[in-house]
Amino acid sequence: MNLEPYYIETIGYCAAFLTTVAFLPQAIQSWRSRDLSGISLGMYSLFTIGVGLWLIYGLIIEKWPLILANALTFTLALSILILKLRHTHQRINTESK
């Protein structure tokens, strides 16, 4: 298949938009409810690191769909991971008293 660069970039931007927007409901629910009990710390840590690596990869190859989508998703994932770490730390402190 031989596509013009414009179409390839358009596919990349559409994929980036959809995967980033799909992540927003989870992020918003986590911020509002502060209930992160259903989120695995290990999985979310690996996910956040993976998205960070995709961002670095996008920067290296200079592909804006990868850069924009992963910069936003990394920011959202990191904020949820920080909330999860705080929640876990508070739970441990409460249980140890």
N, C-alpha and C positions, 0 to 999 in steps of 0.2 A: 504494500500500500504506500503510495507516494502522496503525502499531504503537503500542502503549502505550510510554511512556518507559522503563518497567521492562524491557521486552523489548529495546529498543534498547540500553540500558546492559548488559544481559546478553550480547548479541551482542558488544559492545565488549570486555567483560571476557574472554569466551572467546577472541576474536581476539588480544587482548593476551597472554593466558596462553600460547596455542599458539605464537605467533611468538617469544616470549621463551624458552620452554622449548626450542623447536627450535634456538635459538642455543647453549644450554648445552653440548651435546657438543663443539662446536668449541672453545669457551672452555676446557673442562676438558682436552681433548687438548692444546691449545696450552700451557697451564700445566704439565702433566705432562711432556710431551716436550721442550718448549723448541725444537721444530723448527718454525720458521715460514717455511721456505724456499718452501713452496707458496702462501704468502699474498702477494698483491700489495700493496705499500705504498701505491700510488696508490689502488687500489680501497678498501682498508681505511680510508684517510684520508677519502675521500669518504663512505664508509658511516658512519663515526663522526660526521662533521660533519652528515650528513643526519639521523641519529638524534638528535643534539643539537638540531637545528632542530625535529624533531617534538616533542621534550620541551618546548621553548620554546612552540611552538604550543599544546600541551596545557595548559600553564600559563596562557597568555593566554585560552583559551576555557574554562578550568576544567573539563576533562573528565578524571576520574580514571583511566579505562582507559588513555588516552594518556599521562598523567603517570607512572603506575606502571610500565607496560611499557617506556616509553622511558627512564625513569630507570635501571631495572635493565639494559636492553640497552646504554645509553650507558656505564654503569660497566663492563660486561663488555667491550664493544668497545674502550673506551679502554685497559683493562688489556692487551688483546691488541695494540693498536696500540703501546703503550709497549714491550712485549716485542719486537715487530717492529723498532721503531726501535733498541733496544739491540742486537738481533741483527745488524742491518744495520751499525751503527756498529762493533761488534766485528769483523765480517767485513772491513770496510774497513781497520780498523787492523791486522789480521793480514796482509792482503794487501799493505799498504804497507811492511811490515818486511822 
